[in-house]
Amino acid sequence: MTEAYKSGFVAVVGRPNVGKSTLMNALLGQKVAIVSDKPQTTRNTIRGVLTLEHAQIVFLDTPGLHKPLHKLGEYMVKSAFQALEDVDLVLWLVEAGKWTTADNHILEELSGVQQPVILVANKADQVSSAEQEAFLEQVAEKRSFAASLAVSALEGTNLDELIDLIVERLEEGPKYYPDDWLSDQPERFIVAEFIREELFLRTEQEVPHSIAVDVDEIKEDAEKNLLRIRATIYVERDSQKGIVIGQGGRMLKEVGTNARLQMERLLGARVHLELWVKVKKDWRNKPGALRELGYQ
């Protein structure tokens, strides 16, 4: 008898900077979500598709759950909770050996969630196996979980076991996406995210959070076998524009070079990338600007 094909949608939730995007990229085996060591890197819910011989898992990488300080923050938290409404399973990421007040807040918010919740203690490479076990037992006392597991998204520890735990709990279902799909996000979105990631890695304090990227054009140049991509980087203040461009344009050139290499790997084509920097004052608090930049 042939094994029944299973499929389902799995939300990945947790506080900012706990490794949600790193985990999803590791599970997919390729990068679809941007990663940095700064909190609140992910702003939209990003879908990543893992197709196996006997199952298809659609992961929803959500923005980190936090107390919002502006309209963009409110959008991010709302986006994370909306992702929980129609999923089959929830992966709740916490940091192995480190429980915080933010985790208590999420615990409270998840109390109304009916779907099975798998507790995933990430960054397990940073604590001993005895500490991992004690931590999982301690958290298991706080609520009932469908399963719990310590993993390291960075080192790939226990990721196959995690996939098995997920598939076991999915229902029989159809293949939602073609075999070769990694994400249902449009090229423009992923291209903008790669640019934003490079800026996140290179800027400090409030600057990375004040940045938005809008892709103006993706045009195929068949004659030269390349993609011409033009994008605008928005900041909130004139002083931030100078930081993003850098002395003699050095910062913008570095950002463009590294983002272009990521795009070429993902798109499988040569890329010519053109970047512009503009000021859109206080855009994170303006609903019109948020809509314009894709935060609906």
Secondary structure, 3 states (H helix, E strand, C coil): CCCCCEEEEEEEEECCCCCHHHHHHHHHCCCCCCCCCCCCCCCCCEEEEEECCCEEEEEEECCCCCCCCCHHHHHHHHHHHHCCCCCCEEEEEEECCECCHHHHHHHHHHHHCCCCEEEEEECHHHCCHHHHHHHHHHHHCCCCCCEEEECECCCCECHHHHHHHHHHCCCECCCCCCCCCCECCCHHHHHHHHHHHHHHHHCCCCCHHHCEEEEEEEEEECCCCEEEEEEEEEECCHHHHHHHHCHHHHHHHHHHHHHHHHHHHHHCCEEEEEEEEEECCCHHHCHHHHHHCCCC
